[in-house]
Amino acid sequence: MITSNYTTSLLVDQSPEAVFNTINNVDQWWTEKLEGTSQNVNDEFTVDFPGIHVSMQKVVELIPGRKVKWLVTDSNLTSFQDKQEWTGTTIQFDITPTGDKTQIQFTHEGLVPDVECYNSCTRGWTYFIDGSLYKLFTAGKGQPGKSLPKGELN
């Protein structure tokens, strides 16, 4: 069994505080179809990509300028046999000042190579973290979606 969690990192020309605030504006980089809020510990929000993926997250840890952590409390990954595969996993952003830049270490704990959605889900995270979130930092506008661009998860 392979237990290496999915992780990726970004280095951006923003302060740790700005990075923290931007990550918490989920509708600016992950999905426009967001219900709830992600600004405070115990907040809950739902991310919905109709016909593909719905998940509910609970904010379990916020350390301004340092860390954002969500627990996936419910999920429905419609294309997979185990539709609840994300339920009980955590999504974490560790924020570290690095010289005059800030490093973001993204980890989806529980998204490991042995789970059915690993290849598709890591492509999705690559699109949203390395693409949309990065563009939000560098160009001022992310690419959140109501659905993923054609072919992103296939």
Secondary structure, DSSP 8 states (H G I E B T S, - for coil): -----EEEEEEESS-HHHHHHHHT-GGGTT-S-EEE--SSTT-EEEEEETTTEEEEEEEEEEETTTEEEEEEEEEEETTSS-TTTTTT-EEEEEEEEETTEEEEEEEEET--TTSTTHHHHHHHHIIIIIIIIHHHHHHS-----SS--TTS--
